């Protein structure tokens, strides 16, 4: 009875045969602040929605990867829309 040579050991975990993985793209502080102001604009202070829109657009023009800037801009539009509805309801005493 003859035996073949044993198979090679499996590759080490954590390593990739195709090279090291690319690091995740860093988000800018501008897009982070835009997202924070968009969330706060919806929750408590409508004019912060304007800040979220401006900062979100600036971060997108700078070419920031990811969707934080776009999400901040959308939250800003929602906050401004809610603020307009509040003003209309306040003006009509409803």
N, C-alpha and C positions, 0 to 999 in steps of 0.2 A: 504494500500500500504506500503510495507516495503522497506527500503533502505539498500543496502550493505555498508560495510565500505569503505571509499574512498581508492583509490590506493596509494601506497607510493610515496613520491616525487621523481622526476627524480634525477639521480646522478649529482653531481656538475661538471661543465665543468672544464677541466684542470687536473682532477684526473683520474686515470685509475683504474678499479677494479682489475687489475692484478699486481698492484705495480707501482712504479715509472719507467719511461722510462730510458733506459741506455743512458749515455752521448755519444755523438759522439766521435770517436777516434781522438786524437790529431795527427796532422801531424808534422813531425820533421822539424827543420829548414834546415836540409840537403836536404830534398826533395823539400822544398820551393825554396832554392837557386838553386837546379838543374833545376827546372822548369823555373825560371827566366833566368838562363844562357842559357837554351835551346831556349827560345823565343828570347832572344837577339842574340843568335848565328844565328838564321834564319834571323832576321831582318837586322843586321848590321855587325856582327863580327863572321866569321866562326869558328875561334879557340875556341870560347866559347862553341861550340858544344862538344868538347872533354871534357871540364869541366862538361857539363851536363851529358854526358855518365858516367863519373867516379862517380860523386856525386849520380846519379840515381841508379847505381849499388850498391853503398855503402848503400844507404837508403833501397834498397830492401833486402840486406843481413842482415840488422838490423831488418828486419821484420816489416817495417812501413806499416800500413794498408792503403788502398785506392789506387788510381791509379796515384797519382801525380808523384811518382818516375818512374813508367813505362812510363808515358807520357813524362817526361823529357828526359828519355833515347831515346825514339823514336824521339823527336825533335832534340836531339843531333845528332843522325844518319842522319837525314835529313840535318841538318846544315853542317855536315862534307861532306856529298855527294854534296851539293851545292858548298862548298868551293873547292872540287876536280874539279868539272865542271868548276868553275871560273878559276882555275889554268890552266886547259887544254886549255880553250878558250884564256886565256892571252898568253900562250906559243905558240899557233898556230896563233896568231895575228888576231883573228876573232872577 
